[in-house]
């Protein structure tokens, strides 16, 4: 068995946080099977203290679920000296990252001979493109490309969340000079789809008799409203459906992503508040994790909606896995690999991206056909149980962890291109900026006087 240093994010799913995102889910998807396989795991989690009830964010070191867990807030996680000390004290056989960008970025900075597994749970540059749209500024592209470069340079093996993303990641590695003669035939990138662990249980009523009646038709959204969420189409279709059917209610748990993507949710809040059906829009915000399952189990239909973009094509939607495991019929745009597979399994209903009329029509059809919803839910639950358990999705990681190895090009001189060029250009831009600044200083009267004084002091032997 191996000593594995796992860098990931929290809250983890078993914690009662008030905001659980894909990063925490992905970290637990890696940690639990590694521990179950008998590996000695020390996990270091970037802990979002804002995702816990006030004053309840666990930080520091603790032992739980068979592993040692270091919970570090952002400021501590960004101190490479802190991560280096944890690494040196543990002396791992391998380093594994899970989920978000920051664990991979800082893992790439570690001074270690241990082989490094880098998880890219979503395409960083596709996400950067949508962030640029949200901010109306392309600056994110240079920043993301610059920070992605050391990750691509240092990783020995990588994981992607879809086969589509695997090919994108291979292209990025090629652009960074990793496809050299030494790596021919080497499997750089493995596909580890997102997964769901277990089936939820109902503990108390949160919708029925609280927000609406027992027989009302409840449409649910749960999770973040990210930069690729099409809130305009969602709202317009819901209003149209509500106008035709007075029993329809919409409930959302989740919301904006603080300090990253908040505009979509704020816009949706404004749209629903001004609606003539405002009393049937129930925006609950982020709720304790212990209550999320209650909302899912009391809903009639889950809805997911994405814009047409590369992030949608290359990525996945973990919220769907949770709904399907709970037996919730689901209606979604079809754009990612996960929904492609669900359509083949007859486990989901879909509608075209940006099509208000089609979405409203599908809502009406599903509201009127409980048997169809039941069939969708049954197929989805079985599909998730068979294909998207932790055991079914982490085979390549467990095989590698049993005998960690470095990439064949470790230490090999590489060509620089693509994303490497972005880094060099950014460095050139900064050098040019400081050259210009220095030239302006040298033209100033103060500079000339300082230079003259320097020559005089040197002449008389002063230092």
C-alpha positions in Angstrom: 0.0 0.0 0.0 1.1 3.6 -0.6 1.3 6.8 1.3 -0.9 9.3 -0.6 -1.0 13.0 0.0 -4.3 14.2 -1.4 -4.9 17.9 -2.1 -8.5 18.8 -2.5 -11.3 21.1 -1.3 -14.0 21.2 1.4 -16.8 21.1 2.6 -16.9 17.3 2.0 -20.3 15.8 1.4 -20.6 14.2 4.8 -20.1 17.6 6.5 -23.2 19.7 7.1 -22.0 22.7 5.2 -24.3 25.3 3.7 -22.7 25.2 0.3 -21.4 22.0 -1.2 -20.0 22.3 -4.7 -18.4 19.9 -7.2 -14.9 20.4 -5.7 -15.9 18.9 -2.3 -17.8 16.0 -4.0 -14.8 15.2 -6.2 -12.3 15.3 -3.3 -14.5 12.7 -1.4 -14.9 10.6 -4.6 -11.1 10.2 -4.6 -10.5 10.0 -0.8 -13.0 7.4 0.2 -11.9 4.7 -2.4 -8.2 5.4 -1.6 -8.8 4.8 2.1 -11.0 1.7 1.4 -8.2 0.3 -0.7 -5.9 0.4 2.3 -3.7 3.4 1.4 -2.5 5.7 4.1 -4.1 9.0 3.1 -3.3 12.5 4.4 -5.7 15.0 2.8 -5.2 18.7 2.7 -8.4 20.5 1.9 -8.8 24.1 0.8 -11.6 24.9 3.2 -14.1 27.6 2.2 -15.1 28.9 5.6 -18.0 30.8 4.1 -19.6 27.4 3.2 -20.2 26.5 6.8 -22.6 28.0 9.4 -21.1 31.0 11.1 -18.3 30.0 13.4 -18.6 26.4 12.5 -15.8 26.1 9.8 -13.5 23.3 10.9 -9.8 24.2 10.5 -6.7 22.6 11.7 -5.8 18.9 11.8 -8.1 16.0 12.6 -8.5 12.3 12.0 -11.7 11.0 10.5 -13.0 8.4 8.0 -9.7 6.6 8.0 -7.5 9.6 7.0 -5.7 12.5 8.5 -7.3 15.7 7.3 -5.7 19.2 7.3 -8.4 21.8 6.8 -6.8 25.0 5.6 -8.5 28.3 4.8 -7.4 30.0 1.6 -4.7 32.2 3.2 -3.0 29.2 4.7 -3.5 27.0 1.7 -1.7 29.5 -0.5 1.4 29.4 1.7 3.5 26.9 -0.1 5.7 26.6 3.0 2.7 25.2 4.9 2.0 22.6 2.2 5.7 21.8 1.9 5.9 21.1 5.6 2.9 18.8 5.6 4.4 17.0 2.6 7.9 16.6 4.2 6.5 15.4 7.5 4.3 12.8 5.8 6.9 11.8 3.1 4.3 10.5 0.6 4.9 7.9 -2.1 2.6 9.9 -4.4 0.7 13.2 -4.5 -2.9 13.3 -5.9 -5.0 16.4 -6.5 -8.7 16.5 -6.8 -11.2 18.9 -8.1 -10.5 22.6 -8.2 -7.6 24.5 -9.9 -5.8 25.7 -6.7 -4.9 22.2 -5.3 -3.3 21.3 -8.7 -1.5 24.7 -9.0 0.1 24.4 -5.5 0.9 20.7 -5.9 2.9 21.7 -9.0 5.0 24.0 -6.7 6.0 21.3 -4.2 9.6 20.3 -4.0 9.1 16.6 -4.3 10.3 13.5 -6.1 6.9 11.8 -5.6 4.9 11.1 -8.7 2.0 13.6 -9.2 -1.6 12.8 -10.3 -3.3 15.9 -11.4 -7.1 16.0 -11.6 -8.6 18.5 -14.0 -12.3 18.3 -13.2 -13.5 20.5 -15.9 -11.6 22.4 -18.7 -10.0 25.5 -17.1 -9.7 27.5 -20.3 -13.4 26.8 -21.3 -14.3 28.1 -17.8 -12.1 31.1 -18.3 -13.9 31.9 -21.6 -17.2 32.0 -19.8 -15.8 34.1 -16.9 -14.5 36.5 -19.6 -18.1 36.8 -20.9 -19.5 37.4 -17.4 -16.9 40.1 -16.7 -16.8 41.5 -20.2 -13.0 41.3 -20.0 -10.6 38.8 -21.6 -8.0 39.3 -18.8 -9.1 35.9 -17.2 -7.8 34.1 -20.3 -4.2 35.2 -19.9 -4.3 34.6 -16.1 -5.7 31.1 -16.4 -3.3 30.1 -19.2 -0.4 31.4 -17.2 -1.4 29.5 -14.1 -2.3 26.4 -16.0 1.2 26.1 -17.6 3.1 24.8 -14.5 0.3 22.2 -13.9 0.7 20.9 -17.4 4.5 20.9 -17.1 4.7 19.1 -13.7 1.9 16.5 -13.7 2.9 12.9 -14.3 -0.6 11.6 -15.0 -3.9 13.5 -15.3 -7.6 12.8 -15.0 -10.5 14.4 -16.8 -14.2 14.2 -16.1 -15.2 13.2 -19.7 -13.8 11.6 -22.8 -14.3 15.0 -24.6 -12.2 16.8 -22.0 -9.6 14.1 -22.2 -8.9 15.0 -25.8 -8.9 18.7 -24.9 -6.3 18.0 -22.2 -4.2 16.0 -24.5 -4.1 18.9 -26.9 -3.0 21.2 -24.0 -0.3 18.8 -23.1 0.8 18.7 -26.7 0.9 22.5 -26.9 3.1 22.4 -23.8 5.6 20.1 -25.3 4.7 16.9 -23.4 4.1 14.7 -26.5 7.8 13.8 -27.1 9.4 10.6 -28.2 9.7 9.4 -24.6 5.9 9.5 -24.0 4.7 7.6 -27.1 2.3 5.0 -25.9 2.1 6.4 -22.4 -1.4 7.1 -21.1 -1.2 10.7 -19.9 -5.0 11.2 -19.3 -7.6 9.0 -17.7 -11.3 9.6 -17.7 -12.8 9.6 -14.2 -16.4 10.7 -14.5 -18.0 12.4 -11.6 -19.8 10.0 -9.3 -22.5 9.8 -6.6 -22.2 7.9 -3.3 -25.3 6.3 -1.8 -29.0 7.1 -1.9 -30.6 10.0 0.2 -33.2 9.7 2.9 -36.1 12.1 3.7 -36.0 13.5 7.3 -38.5 16.4 7.3 -40.8 18.4 5.1 -39.3 21.5 3.5 -41.6 22.1 0.5 -44.9 20.3 0.9 -47.1 22.2 3.3 -44.3 24.7 3.8 -43.9 26.4 0.4 -46.8 25.0 -1.5 -49.6 22.3 -1.3 -49.2 18.6 -1.4 -50.6 18.3 -4.9 -48.7 21.2 -6.5 -46.2 20.4 -9.3 -42.7 21.3 -8.0 -39.8 22.0 -10.3 -36.4 22.0 -8.5 -33.1 23.6 -9.2 -30.2 22.8 -6.7 -26.7 24.1 -6.8 -24.8 27.0 -8.2 -25.9 29.4 -10.9 -22.6 29.5 -12.7 -21.4 31.7 -15.6 -22.9 29.2 -18.1 -26.4 29.1 -16.6 -29.0 30.5 -19.0 -31.3 32.3 -16.5 -33.1 34.2 -19.2 -34.4 31.1 -21.0 -35.2 29.4 -17.7 -37.3 32.3 -16.4 -39.2 32.9 -19.6 -40.1 29.3 -19.9 -41.2 29.0 -16.3 -43.4 32.0 -16.6 -45.0 30.6 -19.7 -45.6 27.2 -18.0 -47.0 28.9 -14.9 -49.4 30.9 -17.0 -50.8 27.7 -18.4 -50.8 25.7 -15.1 -51.5 27.3 -11.8 -50.2 24.2 -9.9 -46.6 24.8 -11.0 -44.1 26.0 -8.4 -40.4 26.6 -8.8 -38.0 26.0 -5.9 -34.2 26.6 -6.0 -31.6 25.8 -3.4 -28.2 27.2 -4.1 -27.3 30.4 -5.7 -24.4 32.6 -6.8 -20.8 31.6 -6.2 -19.2 34.2 -4.0 -16.3 36.1 -5.4 -16.5 34.2 -8.7 -19.9 34.0 -10.4 -22.7 36.0 -8.7 -24.3 37.9 -11.6 -26.5 35.1 -13.0 -28.2 34.4 -9.7 -28.7 38.1 -9.0 -30.3 38.5 -12.4 -32.6 35.6 -11.8 -33.6 37.0 -8.4 -34.5 40.3 -10.1 -36.5 38.6 -12.8 -38.5 36.4 -10.4 -39.1 39.2 -8.0 -40.7 41.3 -10.7 -42.8 38.4 -12.1 -46.6 38.3 -11.7 -46.1 34.8 -10.5 -43.5 35.8 -7.9 -45.4 33.9 -5.1 -44.7 30.7 -7.0 -40.9 31.2 -7.3 -39.2 30.1 -4.1 -35.5 31.0 -4.1 -34.2 29.4 -0.9 -30.5 30.2 -1.4 -27.9 27.9 0.0 -29.4 25.6 2.5 -27.7 23.2 5.0 -26.5 20.0 3.3 -28.6 18.0 5.7 -31.7 19.5 4.0 -30.7 19.3 0.4 -32.0 15.7 0.0 -35.3 16.7 1.5 -35.9 19.2 -1.3 -34.9 16.7 -3.9 -37.1 14.0 -2.6 -40.2 16.3 -2.4 -39.8 17.7 -5.9 -41.6 16.3 -9.0 -39.0 17.4 -11.6 -35.4 18.6 -11.6 -34.3 21.1 -14.2 -30.9 22.0 -15.5 -30.1 24.6 -18.2 -26.9 25.5 -19.8 -25.8 28.0 -22.5 -24.2 26.7 -25.7 -20.4 26.9 -24.9 -17.3 24.8 -24.8 -17.6 24.4 -21.0 -20.9 22.7 -21.4 -19.5 20.4 -24.2 -16.4 19.4 -22.2 -17.8 19.4 -18.7 -20.4 17.6 -16.6 -23.2 18.3 -14.2 -22.9 16.7 -10.8 -26.3 17.9 -9.6 -27.9 15.5 -12.1 -26.2 12.5 -10.5 -27.7 13.5 -7.1 -31.1 13.9 -8.5 -31.0 10.6 -10.3 -29.8 8.8 -7.3 -32.8 10.2 -5.4 -35.2 9.0 -8.1 -36.1 12.5 -9.4 -37.2 12.8 -13.0 -35.0 15.4 -14.8 -35.3 17.8 -17.7 -32.1 19.3 -19.1 -30.4 20.9 -22.0 -28.4 18.3 -23.8 -24.8 19.5 -24.3 -22.4 17.4 -22.2 -21.2 13.8 -22.4 -23.2 12.9 -19.3 -26.6 13.9 -20.8 -25.7 12.2 -24.0 -25.3 9.0 -22.1 -28.5 9.6 -20.1 -30.5 10.0 -23.3 -29.2 6.7 -24.6 -30.2 5.1 -21.2 -33.7 6.7 -21.5 -33.0 8.4 -18.2 -33.6 12.0 -19.0 -35.8 14.4 -20.9 -34.1 17.1 -22.9 -34.7 20.4 -24.8 -32.6 22.5 -27.1 -30.4 25.2 -25.6 -32.0 28.7 -25.6 -35.4 27.4 -26.8 -38.1 28.9 -24.5 -41.0 27.3 -26.3 -39.5 23.8 -26.2 -38.7 24.1 -22.5 -42.2 25.3 -21.6 -43.7 22.5 -23.7 -41.6 19.9 -22.1 -42.6 21.1 -18.6 -46.3 20.9 -19.5 -45.9 17.4 -21.0 -44.0 16.1 -18.0 -46.4 17.7 -15.5 -49.3 15.9 -17.2 -47.6 12.5 -17.4 -46.5 11.1 -14.0 -45.9 7.6 -15.5 -43.3 9.0 -17.9 -41.6 10.8 -15.0 -41.6 7.6 -13.1 -39.9 5.7 -16.0 -37.3 8.4 -16.4 -36.5 8.3 -12.7 -36.3 4.5 -12.5 -33.9 4.3 -15.5 -31.8 7.2 -14.1 -31.5 5.6 -10.6 -30.4 2.3 -12.1 -27.9 4.0 -14.5 -26.3 6.0 -11.7 -26.0 3.0 -9.4 -24.4 0.8 -12.1 -22.2 3.4 -13.9 -21.5 6.3 -11.5 -20.6 4.8 -8.1 -17.2 5.7 -6.6 -16.0 2.1 -7.3 -17.1 2.3 -10.9 -15.3 5.6 -11.6 -12.0 5.5 -9.8 -10.4 2.3 -11.2 -7.5 4.0 -13.0 -6.7 6.1 -9.9 -6.6 3.1 -7.6 -4.4 1.1 -10.1 -1.9 3.9 -10.3 -2.0 4.6 -6.5 -1.0 0.9 -5.9 2.2 1.5 -7.8 2.8 5.3 -8.5 5.1 6.1 -11.4 6.4 9.3 -13.0 5.8 10.2 -16.6 8.5 9.0 -19.0 9.4 12.6 -19.9 10.3 13.5 -16.3 13.6 15.5 -16.7 13.4 15.6 -20.5 13.9 19.0 -22.2 10.7 20.0 -23.9 9.6 22.3 -26.7 7.6 25.3 -25.6 4.5 26.2 -27.5 0.8 27.0 -27.2 0.1 27.8 -23.5 3.9 28.1 -22.9 3.9 30.9 -25.4 1.2 32.7 -23.4 3.4 32.5 -20.3 6.4 33.8 -22.3 4.4 36.6 -23.8 3.2 37.7 -20.4 6.8 37.7 -19.1 7.8 39.7 -22.2 5.0 42.2 -21.6 6.2 42.7 -18.0 9.8 43.1 -19.0 8.8 45.6 -21.7 6.8 47.6 -19.2 9.6 47.8 -16.7 12.1 48.8 -19.5 9.8 51.6 -20.5 9.5 52.7 -16.9 13.3 52.6 -16.5 13.8 54.6 -19.7 11.5 57.3 -18.3 13.3 57.4 -15.1 16.7 57.7 -16.9 15.4 60.7 -18.7 14.4 62.5 -15.5 16.4 65.2 -13.8 16.4 63.2 -10.5 18.0 60.2 -12.2 20.7 62.4 -13.8 21.5 64.0 -10.4 21.6 60.6 -8.7 24.0 59.2 -11.4 26.2 62.3 -10.9 26.3 61.8 -7.2 27.1 58.1 -7.6 30.1 58.9 -9.9 31.4 61.5 -7.4 31.1 59.1 -4.4 32.8 56.3 -6.3 35.6 58.7 -7.3 36.4 59.6 -3.7 36.2 56.0 -2.5 32.8 56.1 -0.8 30.4 53.1 -1.1 
